């Protein structure tokens, strides 16, 4: 599996410099588009995490920006320019629940009980949070797994460790891929 995007630096519309209409309580909430290519034909479901390991020196933990599980491959559109690549469109995080209800999204680090004064809006705590590095450019990691079956035991608003445990114990991972993308400070 190959993960790609039309950029290496996450565009402003999906990150810290997003316009106000793309934010809730100052948090960018419009997810960026990306592609999944060379997918193993046995893959039936996709799952992903979008995280910021460079946040560890800043806040003491890896920031979880977006997680999604149990997305049926047959519910996705192929890229018009490449019939082998699945296209995840911009703003997928806010639209997927209406289009593909069996796909579920997990909590972001914004939902952490350790953080006070942050938004409690589920559009922030259980959907995509765009990059917002406070100190310097950060490298963000998008990791996608492909499985032959949905992950059991996950519900809307799962924590990232629950998805990772379900992936480890499922025995159904047949493909995976990842990409690093830069978020500008």
C-alpha atoms as an extended CHARMM CRD file, in Angstrom:
* protein
*
       185  EXT
         1         1  UNK       CA              0.0000000000        0.0000000000        0.0000000000  PROA      1               0.0000000000
         2         2  UNK       CA              1.2780000000        3.4420000000       -0.8900000000  PROA      2               0.0000000000
         3         3  UNK       CA             -0.0630000000        6.6020000000        0.7630000000  PROA      3               0.0000000000
         4         4  UNK       CA              0.3940000000        9.8890000000       -1.0950000000  PROA      4               0.0000000000
         5         5  UNK       CA             -0.8600000000       13.4530000000       -1.2720000000  PROA      5               0.0000000000
         6         6  UNK       CA             -0.5530000000       16.2900000000       -3.7600000000  PROA      6               0.0000000000
         7         7  UNK       CA              1.7050000000       18.1100000000       -1.2770000000  PROA      7               0.0000000000
         8         8  UNK       CA              4.4560000000       17.4770000000        1.2720000000  PROA      8               0.0000000000
         9         9  UNK       CA              3.5790000000       20.5240000000        3.3880000000  PROA      9               0.0000000000
        10        10  UNK       CA             -0.0240000000       20.4660000000        4.5970000000  PROA      10              0.0000000000
        11        11  UNK       CA             -1.8130000000       23.3980000000        2.9280000000  PROA      11              0.0000000000
        12        12  UNK       CA             -3.0400000000       26.2920000000        5.0650000000  PROA      12              0.0000000000
        13        13  UNK       CA             -6.7130000000       25.4170000000        4.4780000000  PROA      13              0.0000000000
        14        14  UNK       CA             -6.2210000000       22.2400000000        6.5660000000  PROA      14              0.0000000000
        15        15  UNK       CA             -3.7810000000       23.5280000000        9.1970000000  PROA      15              0.0000000000
        16        16  UNK       CA             -2.7810000000       26.3480000000       11.5450000000  PROA      16              0.0000000000
        17        17  UNK       CA             -3.4280000000       29.1550000000        9.0250000000  PROA      17              0.0000000000
        18        18  UNK       CA             -6.9060000000       27.8550000000        8.0760000000  PROA      18              0.0000000000
        19        19  UNK       CA             -9.5650000000       30.5160000000        7.5210000000  PROA      19              0.0000000000
        20        20  UNK       CA            -12.1220000000       30.9670000000       10.3320000000  PROA      20              0.0000000000
        21        21  UNK       CA            -14.8010000000       29.0550000000        8.3980000000  PROA      21              0.0000000000
        22        22  UNK       CA            -12.5110000000       25.9760000000        8.4940000000  PROA      22              0.0000000000
        23        23  UNK       CA            -12.1220000000       26.1530000000       12.2910000000  PROA      23              0.0000000000
        24        24  UNK       CA            -14.0820000000       25.5820000000       15.4760000000  PROA      24              0.0000000000
        25        25  UNK       CA            -12.7970000000       27.3290000000       18.6020000000  PROA      25              0.0000000000
        26        26  UNK       CA             -9.5540000000       28.0620000000       16.7230000000  PROA      26              0.0000000000
        27        27  UNK       CA             -8.9570000000       24.4200000000       15.7510000000  PROA      27              0.0000000000
        28        28  UNK       CA             -8.7140000000       23.5640000000       12.0240000000  PROA      28              0.0000000000
        29        29  UNK       CA            -11.3940000000       20.9210000000       11.3110000000  PROA      29              0.0000000000
        30        30  UNK       CA            -11.3420000000       20.4150000000        7.5300000000  PROA      30              0.0000000000
        31        31  UNK       CA             -9.3330000000       17.2800000000        6.7370000000  PROA      31              0.0000000000
        32        32  UNK       CA             -6.8820000000       17.1900000000        3.8370000000  PROA      32              0.0000000000
        33        33  UNK       CA             -7.2250000000       14.9180000000        0.7810000000  PROA      33              0.0000000000
        34        34  UNK       CA             -4.9240000000       11.9580000000        0.2110000000  PROA      34              0.0000000000
        35        35  UNK       CA             -4.6110000000        8.8190000000       -1.8970000000  PROA      35              0.0000000000
        36        36  UNK       CA             -4.2330000000        5.1150000000       -1.1910000000  PROA      36              0.0000000000
        37        37  UNK       CA             -2.6010000000        3.2200000000       -4.0570000000  PROA      37              0.0000000000
        38        38  UNK       CA             -1.3000000000       -0.3060000000       -4.7060000000  PROA      38              0.0000000000
        39        39  UNK       CA             -3.7680000000       -1.7420000000       -2.2110000000  PROA      39              0.0000000000
        40        40  UNK       CA             -3.6090000000       -5.4930000000       -1.6270000000  PROA      40              0.0000000000
        41        41  UNK       CA             -6.7330000000       -6.9520000000       -3.2980000000  PROA      41              0.0000000000
        42        42  UNK       CA             -7.6190000000       -8.7950000000       -0.0700000000  PROA      42              0.0000000000
        43        43  UNK       CA             -8.1600000000       -5.5100000000        1.8180000000  PROA      43              0.0000000000
        44        44  UNK       CA            -11.8210000000       -4.9230000000        2.6180000000  PROA      44              0.0000000000
        45        45  UNK       CA            -11.5430000000       -2.2480000000        5.3550000000  PROA      45              0.0000000000
        46        46  UNK       CA             -9.2600000000        0.7220000000        6.0210000000  PROA      46              0.0000000000
        47        47  UNK       CA             -8.2160000000        2.2390000000        9.3430000000  PROA      47              0.0000000000
        48        48  UNK       CA             -5.8850000000        5.1570000000        9.9970000000  PROA      48              0.0000000000
        49        49  UNK       CA             -4.2080000000        7.4290000000       12.4880000000  PROA      49              0.0000000000
        50        50  UNK       CA             -2.8500000000       10.9150000000       11.8970000000  PROA      50              0.0000000000
        51        51  UNK       CA             -0.4780000000       11.8660000000       14.7110000000  PROA      51              0.0000000000
        52        52  UNK       CA              2.2280000000       14.3530000000       15.6590000000  PROA      52              0.0000000000
        53        53  UNK       CA              5.2310000000       12.6770000000       17.2880000000  PROA      53              0.0000000000
        54        54  UNK       CA              7.0350000000       16.0540000000       17.3160000000  PROA      54              0.0000000000
        55        55  UNK       CA              4.5430000000       17.2580000000       19.9370000000  PROA      55              0.0000000000
        56        56  UNK       CA              6.1770000000       15.0710000000       22.6020000000  PROA      56              0.0000000000
        57        57  UNK       CA              8.7760000000       17.6880000000       23.6870000000  PROA      57              0.0000000000
        58        58  UNK       CA              6.0710000000       20.3830000000       23.5990000000  PROA      58              0.0000000000
        59        59  UNK       CA              3.2340000000       18.7950000000       25.5910000000  PROA      59              0.0000000000
        60        60  UNK       CA              4.6770000000       15.5120000000       26.8510000000  PROA      60              0.0000000000
        61        61  UNK       CA              2.7720000000       13.1470000000       24.5520000000  PROA      61              0.0000000000
        62        62  UNK       CA              2.1290000000       12.3850000000       20.8980000000  PROA      62              0.0000000000
        63        63  UNK       CA             -0.8520000000       14.4480000000       19.7280000000  PROA      63              0.0000000000
        64        64  UNK       CA             -3.5930000000       12.3860000000       18.0840000000  PROA      64              0.0000000000
        65        65  UNK       CA             -5.0990000000       14.5020000000       15.3170000000  PROA      65              0.0000000000
        66        66  UNK       CA             -7.4190000000       11.9800000000       13.6560000000  PROA      66              0.0000000000
        67        67  UNK       CA             -8.2730000000        8.3090000000       13.7760000000  PROA      67              0.0000000000
        68        68  UNK       CA            -10.7660000000        6.3720000000       11.7120000000  PROA      68              0.0000000000
        69        69  UNK       CA            -11.7200000000        2.6900000000       11.6470000000  PROA      69              0.0000000000
        70        70  UNK       CA            -13.8570000000        0.2420000000        9.6900000000  PROA      70              0.0000000000
        71        71  UNK       CA            -14.0480000000        2.1730000000        6.4230000000  PROA      71              0.0000000000
        72        72  UNK       CA            -15.2410000000       -0.2640000000        3.7210000000  PROA      72              0.0000000000
        73        73  UNK       CA            -13.0200000000       -0.0480000000        0.6430000000  PROA      73              0.0000000000
        74        74  UNK       CA            -15.9990000000       -0.6050000000       -1.6620000000  PROA      74              0.0000000000
        75        75  UNK       CA            -17.5870000000        2.6180000000       -0.3520000000  PROA      75              0.0000000000
        76        76  UNK       CA            -14.7360000000        4.7700000000       -1.7020000000  PROA      76              0.0000000000
        77        77  UNK       CA            -14.2260000000        6.4170000000       -5.0750000000  PROA      77              0.0000000000
        78        78  UNK       CA            -11.1690000000        5.8240000000       -7.2040000000  PROA      78              0.0000000000
        79        79  UNK       CA             -9.0910000000        8.8110000000       -8.2730000000  PROA      79              0.0000000000
        80        80  UNK       CA            -10.1930000000        9.9390000000      -11.7520000000  PROA      80              0.0000000000
        81        81  UNK       CA             -6.5390000000       10.3150000000      -12.8250000000  PROA      81              0.0000000000
        82        82  UNK       CA             -5.4550000000        6.8890000000      -11.5470000000  PROA      82              0.0000000000
        83        83  UNK       CA             -7.9230000000        4.0300000000      -11.5950000000  PROA      83              0.0000000000
        84        84  UNK       CA             -5.8490000000        2.1220000000       -9.0420000000  PROA      84              0.0000000000
        85        85  UNK       CA             -5.7530000000        4.8280000000       -6.3520000000  PROA      85              0.0000000000
        86        86  UNK       CA             -8.5130000000        5.3610000000       -3.8220000000  PROA      86              0.0000000000
        87        87  UNK       CA             -9.1700000000        9.0430000000       -3.2120000000  PROA      87              0.0000000000
        88        88  UNK       CA             -9.9310000000       10.3040000000        0.2900000000  PROA      88              0.0000000000
        89        89  UNK       CA            -11.4550000000       13.7270000000       -0.4390000000  PROA      89              0.0000000000
        90        90  UNK       CA            -10.9380000000       16.9700000000        1.4540000000  PROA      90              0.0000000000
        91        91  UNK       CA            -13.2900000000       17.3840000000        4.4340000000  PROA      91              0.0000000000
        92        92  UNK       CA            -13.8230000000       13.6140000000        4.6530000000  PROA      92              0.0000000000
        93        93  UNK       CA            -13.7520000000       13.7520000000        8.4540000000  PROA      93              0.0000000000
        94        94  UNK       CA            -16.8900000000       15.9070000000        8.6120000000  PROA      94              0.0000000000
        95        95  UNK       CA            -18.7860000000       14.0970000000        5.8420000000  PROA      95              0.0000000000
        96        96  UNK       CA            -17.9580000000       10.4140000000        6.2930000000  PROA      96              0.0000000000
        97        97  UNK       CA            -20.5480000000        9.7360000000        9.0220000000  PROA      97              0.0000000000
        98        98  UNK       CA            -23.4160000000       10.7620000000        6.7470000000  PROA      98              0.0000000000
        99        99  UNK       CA            -22.0090000000        8.9940000000        3.6820000000  PROA      99              0.0000000000
       100       100  UNK       CA            -20.6110000000        5.8250000000        5.2750000000  PROA      100             0.0000000000
       101       101  UNK       CA            -22.1540000000        5.3120000000        8.7390000000  PROA      101             0.0000000000
       102       102  UNK       CA            -20.2520000000        2.0880000000        9.4440000000  PROA      102             0.0000000000
       103       103  UNK       CA            -16.9630000000        4.0210000000        9.4260000000  PROA      103             0.0000000000
       104       104  UNK       CA            -16.2230000000        5.3550000000       12.9010000000  PROA      104             0.0000000000
       105       105  UNK       CA            -13.8860000000        8.0490000000       14.1820000000  PROA      105             0.0000000000
       106       106  UNK       CA            -11.9330000000        8.1500000000       17.4000000000  PROA      106             0.0000000000
       107       107  UNK       CA            -11.1900000000       10.8270000000       19.9300000000  PROA      107             0.0000000000
       108       108  UNK       CA             -8.3850000000       13.3020000000       19.3640000000  PROA      108             0.0000000000
       109       109  UNK       CA             -5.9660000000       14.5080000000       22.0030000000  PROA      109             0.0000000000
       110       110  UNK       CA             -8.2540000000       17.5350000000       22.3710000000  PROA      110             0.0000000000
       111       111  UNK       CA            -10.5560000000       15.1700000000       24.3140000000  PROA      111             0.0000000000
       112       112  UNK       CA             -7.8720000000       14.4410000000       26.9170000000  PROA      112             0.0000000000
       113       113  UNK       CA             -8.9560000000       15.0200000000       30.5120000000  PROA      113             0.0000000000
       114       114  UNK       CA             -5.4470000000       16.4090000000       31.1000000000  PROA      114             0.0000000000
       115       115  UNK       CA             -6.2110000000       19.4700000000       28.9900000000  PROA      115             0.0000000000
       116       116  UNK       CA             -8.2920000000       22.2290000000       30.5200000000  PROA      116             0.0000000000
       117       117  UNK       CA            -10.1220000000       24.9870000000       28.6640000000  PROA      117             0.0000000000
       118       118  UNK       CA            -10.2260000000       23.2420000000       25.2760000000  PROA      118             0.0000000000
       119       119  UNK       CA            -13.2870000000       22.8400000000       23.1150000000  PROA      119             0.0000000000
       120       120  UNK       CA            -15.7370000000       20.1040000000       24.0890000000  PROA      120             0.0000000000
       121       121  UNK       CA            -17.3830000000       20.2100000000       20.6490000000  PROA      121             0.0000000000
       122       122  UNK       CA            -17.3690000000       16.6950000000       19.1480000000  PROA      122             0.0000000000
       123       123  UNK       CA            -16.3100000000       18.2350000000       15.8190000000  PROA      123             0.0000000000
       124       124  UNK       CA            -13.0170000000       18.9520000000       17.6090000000  PROA      124             0.0000000000
       125       125  UNK       CA            -12.7650000000       16.0500000000       20.0570000000  PROA      125             0.0000000000
       126       126  UNK       CA            -13.8440000000       13.2450000000       17.6940000000  PROA      126             0.0000000000
       127       127  UNK       CA            -12.9430000000       14.4210000000       14.1870000000  PROA      127             0.0000000000
       128       128  UNK       CA             -9.8920000000       15.7180000000       12.3320000000  PROA      128             0.0000000000
       129       129  UNK       CA             -7.8100000000       18.3730000000       14.1040000000  PROA      129             0.0000000000
       130       130  UNK       CA             -5.4530000000       20.1350000000       11.7360000000  PROA      130             0.0000000000
       131       131  UNK       CA             -1.7800000000       20.6900000000       12.5400000000  PROA      131             0.0000000000
       132       132  UNK       CA             -1.0820000000       23.6120000000       14.8630000000  PROA      132             0.0000000000
       133       133  UNK       CA              2.5790000000       23.3540000000       15.8790000000  PROA      133             0.0000000000
       134       134  UNK       CA              3.3390000000       26.0420000000       18.4810000000  PROA      134             0.0000000000
       135       135  UNK       CA              7.1250000000       26.0020000000       18.3560000000  PROA      135             0.0000000000
       136       136  UNK       CA              8.5010000000       24.9690000000       14.9480000000  PROA      136             0.0000000000
       137       137  UNK       CA              7.5230000000       22.9500000000       11.8900000000  PROA      137             0.0000000000
       138       138  UNK       CA              6.4180000000       19.4290000000       12.8490000000  PROA      138             0.0000000000
       139       139  UNK       CA              6.4160000000       16.2100000000       10.8410000000  PROA      139             0.0000000000
       140       140  UNK       CA              2.9990000000       14.5490000000       11.0160000000  PROA      140             0.0000000000
       141       141  UNK       CA              2.5240000000       10.8300000000       10.4580000000  PROA      141             0.0000000000
       142       142  UNK       CA             -0.4230000000        9.3380000000        8.5620000000  PROA      142             0.0000000000
       143       143  UNK       CA             -0.4880000000        5.5360000000        8.9340000000  PROA      143             0.0000000000
       144       144  UNK       CA             -3.1360000000        3.4770000000        7.1140000000  PROA      144             0.0000000000
       145       145  UNK       CA             -3.8620000000       -0.2110000000        7.6950000000  PROA      145             0.0000000000
       146       146  UNK       CA             -5.8720000000       -2.5410000000        5.4680000000  PROA      146             0.0000000000
       147       147  UNK       CA             -7.7270000000       -5.5190000000        6.9350000000  PROA      147             0.0000000000
       148       148  UNK       CA             -9.9230000000       -8.3060000000        5.6300000000  PROA      148             0.0000000000
       149       149  UNK       CA            -12.5950000000       -7.6650000000        8.2850000000  PROA      149             0.0000000000
       150       150  UNK       CA            -13.8540000000       -4.7520000000       10.3930000000  PROA      150             0.0000000000
       151       151  UNK       CA            -12.2670000000       -4.2450000000       13.8000000000  PROA      151             0.0000000000
       152       152  UNK       CA            -14.5120000000       -5.5820000000       16.5520000000  PROA      152             0.0000000000
       153       153  UNK       CA            -15.3260000000       -3.7680000000       19.7740000000  PROA      153             0.0000000000
       154       154  UNK       CA            -14.8570000000       -0.1910000000       18.5850000000  PROA      154             0.0000000000
       155       155  UNK       CA            -17.5540000000        2.4610000000       18.8300000000  PROA      155             0.0000000000
       156       156  UNK       CA            -17.7750000000        6.0770000000       17.7030000000  PROA      156             0.0000000000
       157       157  UNK       CA            -15.3650000000        8.0530000000       19.8950000000  PROA      157             0.0000000000
       158       158  UNK       CA            -12.8930000000        5.2200000000       20.5680000000  PROA      158             0.0000000000
       159       159  UNK       CA             -9.4550000000        6.0700000000       21.9150000000  PROA      159             0.0000000000
       160       160  UNK       CA             -6.4690000000        5.5230000000       19.6090000000  PROA      160             0.0000000000
       161       161  UNK       CA             -4.9610000000        2.8290000000       21.8460000000  PROA      161             0.0000000000
       162       162  UNK       CA             -8.2160000000        0.8490000000       21.4980000000  PROA      162             0.0000000000
       163       163  UNK       CA             -7.9030000000        0.8670000000       17.7140000000  PROA      163             0.0000000000
       164       164  UNK       CA             -4.2240000000       -0.0630000000       17.8540000000  PROA      164             0.0000000000
       165       165  UNK       CA             -5.0300000000       -2.9660000000       20.2160000000  PROA      165             0.0000000000
       166       166  UNK       CA             -7.8560000000       -4.1260000000       17.9300000000  PROA      166             0.0000000000
       167       167  UNK       CA             -5.4460000000       -4.0400000000       14.9810000000  PROA      167             0.0000000000
       168       168  UNK       CA             -2.7810000000       -6.0350000000       16.8710000000  PROA      168             0.0000000000
       169       169  UNK       CA             -5.2060000000       -8.7110000000       18.0190000000  PROA      169             0.0000000000
       170       170  UNK       CA             -7.3940000000       -8.9440000000       14.9080000000  PROA      170             0.0000000000
       171       171  UNK       CA             -5.0780000000      -11.1070000000       12.8350000000  PROA      171             0.0000000000
       172       172  UNK       CA             -6.6350000000       -9.5230000000        9.7420000000  PROA      172             0.0000000000
       173       173  UNK       CA             -4.0100000000       -6.9330000000        8.6890000000  PROA      173             0.0000000000
       174       174  UNK       CA             -2.9280000000       -7.6800000000        5.1260000000  PROA      174             0.0000000000
       175       175  UNK       CA             -1.4980000000       -4.3150000000        4.0870000000  PROA      175             0.0000000000
       176       176  UNK       CA             -0.3280000000       -0.9830000000        5.4790000000  PROA      176             0.0000000000
       177       177  UNK       CA              1.3770000000        2.1990000000        4.3920000000  PROA      177             0.0000000000
       178       178  UNK       CA              2.3520000000        5.5870000000        5.7510000000  PROA      178             0.0000000000
       179       179  UNK       CA              3.5260000000        9.0640000000        4.8680000000  PROA      179             0.0000000000
       180       180  UNK       CA              5.0810000000       11.9690000000        6.7580000000  PROA      180             0.0000000000
       181       181  UNK       CA              3.7140000000       15.4380000000        5.9870000000  PROA      181             0.0000000000
       182       182  UNK       CA              5.0080000000       18.7420000000        7.3320000000  PROA      182             0.0000000000
       183       183  UNK       CA              2.8570000000       21.1530000000        9.3210000000  PROA      183             0.0000000000
       184       184  UNK       CA              4.1420000000       24.7380000000        9.3360000000  PROA      184             0.0000000000
       185       185  UNK       CA              4.5710000000       26.6170000000       12.6010000000  PROA      185             0.0000000000
